[in-house]
Amino acid sequence: MPPAKKRARTYDPAKIRTAVLAQFGNVRQSVRTLSTEQLALPTRLDGWTVRDLAAHVTMAVETVSRNLDRDEPPKPELALLDWPSATAARAGDIADGTRELAMAHPDLDALYARTEERITEALATAPDTRVLAARTGAMTLADYLVTRTVELVVHTDDLNAAVPGLDIPHDRQALAAATRLLADALAAKAPGGSTEVRIPPYAVVQCVEGLRHTRGTPPNVVETDPLTWIRLATGRVAWKDAVEDAKVRASGERADLGGLLPLLA
């Protein structure tokens, strides 16, 4: 008998809205302090400078306002758990658009100010059930904002990795939502109950086909911290390297998740 389809987790829309605005504000405050030399540094995204990446963060948030300006589709097409796998097809377009945006807006703080004003105004009146014509597939505003927490958390970490000494804080709600969505995406990709993946304090999921654990200590356990999990899920860190560096603790015959990662390109 095939495993039951995983039921999607629910998120508090008000908390997600606050988290998106808070994390965007965190990034803006730090980007405005960067020097010309720092903005020219390379990042772990192939061919992207810090300036490119900083501009991309505004693009990731501006899509909310832009999609709200478009006509509303008749119904959602893309489930939240399907969003990670739907992003790969747009990677090339995103890279080209990012570089064009960075070149067109040398004043990054002005770009951030305009983006923040636009999304704040848009979210003041838009209902959670409003359907957005997102390029990955039509989604409700509530679901789409959860995907924005992933974008913001991932790229905050990218910026911190690129600029020595930079320490942009992660909003707790944004980090929690991003961690949970990517954990649930793993469970949807590899349904089952033989392996327990623990990402304290935000998520625990069971996945991978095999004998289902019901009580006591599971035979296959993976445990890591939220940022390491997000790096694994997005391909920033390889599974083998994370295990060797003791960033991941994995025990059991079915605890090797290397073949299932990354989840988001």
N, C-alpha and C positions, 0 to 999 in steps of 0.2 A: 504494500500500500504506500503511495507517495506521501511524503511529509505534508502536514497541513500548511497552508499558505500563512506566512507570518502576518499578524495583524499590525498595522502601522501604529507607531507610537503617537500620542497626542502631545502637542506643545501649547503652552499658554500664549496666545497671540499678543497680549499686552506686554508680557515679559520679552518676547522675541522682538517686538518693535523697539522697546527700550534698549535691548542689547545691541541691535544693529546700529542705532544712533550713537550709543555709548562707544562701541568699538571704532566706528568711523571717526568719532571725535578724538579718541586716543591716538589713532594714526595721524590725523591732521595736526595735532599738537606737536608730535615728534617730527613730522616731515618738514614743518615750517622752520625747524632748527638746523636742518641739514645744510652743509656748505656745498658750493659748486663741485668741489673735489669729491665729497661724499656721494653726491647725486650721480657722479660719473662712474662710481664703482660698479663692478660686475655683480650679478646675483647668481643664485643657483638655478635660475631659469635661463636656459640656453639663449644667449644673444641679448638678454635684457639687462639694462643698467638699472640702478636704483631709481633714477628718474622715470624710466619706463614703468617700473613696477609701481611706483607711487601714483603715476597717472592711471594705471590699470585699476587701482583700488577705487578711484572715483568712478571709473567705467562700470565696475561691478555693482556699485550702489545706484548710479544714475539709471541703470536698466529698470529699476523699480518705477521711477518717475516717468521714464520714456514709455514703458509698457502701459502705465495708467493713462497716458495720453492717447493711446491707440484704441481703436474700437474693441469692445469686449467680445471675445469668442463665445459661442453658445454654451460651451461646457468645458471643464478641464479635460485634458488629454493625457497628461503625464502625472503619475503618482509620485509622491515625494521620494519613496525608496528607489524609484527608477531614475531619478535625476543624476546620480553620480555616473552611471554608465552612459547617459545621454550626452555628456559633456565632451567626450573625445572627438566627435565629429566636427566640433566648432573650434578646435585648437588653432588651426592655421588662421582663420578669420580673426580670432581674438588677438593673436600676436601682431598681425598687420594693423589692426585698429588701434592697438595699444601704442605702437610706435608713432602712428599718425597723430594720436591725441597728445602724446608727450611733446612732439615737435610743435604742434599748434598752440600749446599753452605753456610758455616758458615760466609764467607766474603760477606755480603750483598752488600756492595758498589761495589765490583768487579762484582757481578751479575747484578747490576743496570747499571754499565758502559758497560758491554757486551751487555745487552739488548738495551740500548740507541744507541749504535753504530750500532747494527743490524737493528733496525727499521729506523734509520736515513738514512742508506745506501739503504735500501729497498725502502723507499718512494721517494728517489731521482729520481728513474727511472720508478717505477710502475705507469701505467695509472689508472685513477679513475674507468674505466670500467672493469678493470681486475677482473675476477670472482675468488673468494677464496673458497676452499673446507672446509669451516668451519664446525665444528661438529654439530652445530645446524641446518645447512642447507647451501647450497651454496649461497653466497651473493657477490655483487660487492664490490670492495675495498672501494669505497666511502661510501656505506651503512655500511659496517663493521666498519669503523673508527668512525662513529657516535655511534655505540654500545660501542666502547672503551671509549668514553667520559663518558658514564654512569658508566662503571666499575671504571674508575679513580675517578670520582666525588664521587661515593658511598663509595669507600674504603678510599679515603682521609678523608671523614667524619667519617668513622669507626675508623681510626687511631687517629684522633683528640679526639674522644670520649674515646678512651682507655688509652691515655697517658695524665695525668694531665699537663696542661700548654702547650701542643703541639698545634700549630696553623698553620697547613699547609694551605697556601692560595689556593683558588680556582680560576683557570683561568676563566675569564668572559665568553669567548666563549665556554669553556668546560661545565661550569655550565648552560649556556643558552641552549646548544644542549641537554644535559641530561634532563633538565626540559621539554623541548618541546617534546622530543621523548616519555617520560613517560606520559605527558598530552595527546598527540595524541593517545597513546595506550589505555588510559582510554576511550576516545571518540570512538575508534574502538571497544572496548569491550562492551560498553553500548551506542550504537548509539541513537541519538535523539536530541531534542532541548529544553527540558524543564528546564534544569539546566545549569547554566553558571559557569564554574570553572576558577577562576582568579588566576594567579600566577605571579604577577608583579615582575620585569618588562619584563618577558620573554614570557609568554604564556597566552592565553585565549582560552578555548574550550567550546563547548556546547555538552551536552551528556544527556542520560537518556530519555527514551520514555515518551511522554506526550505532552501537549499543547506547541507548539513551540513559543518561544519569538521572537518578531519582532521589537519592539521599546520600548523606555523607560527603566525603571528598571526591570530586569527580576524577576519573582516571586520566583525563586529558585537560590540562589547564594552561592557559596563556594569560599572563598578567603584565601590564605595562602602564605607564603614566599617560595622561591625555595628549600631551604634545608629541611624544614618541609615536603614539597610535596614529595621530593625524599625519605625521611625517611618513609613516608606513603606508597608510591608506592612500596618500597622494603621490607616492613614489619619490619623496624627498630622501628617504632612507631605505636601504635594502634590508629585507628580513634577516639575512645572514649576518650583516654588519651589526644590526641592532641586538641580535642574540649574542654575538661575540663580545660586544661592548657592554653586556649585562644591562642593556636598556629594556630587554624583554626577558621574562622568565617563562620558559616553556617546558612542560613535562608531559610525557605520555606519547604513545605511538602516533596519535592523530593531532599532535599539537604543533606541527609544522605548517604554518599558514603561508609560507613563501610562494606557493603556487597559486594562491588566491589574491595576492596583492600585486600592484596597487588596485584600488577600487575606482579612483578618480584620476583621469589623465591630466 
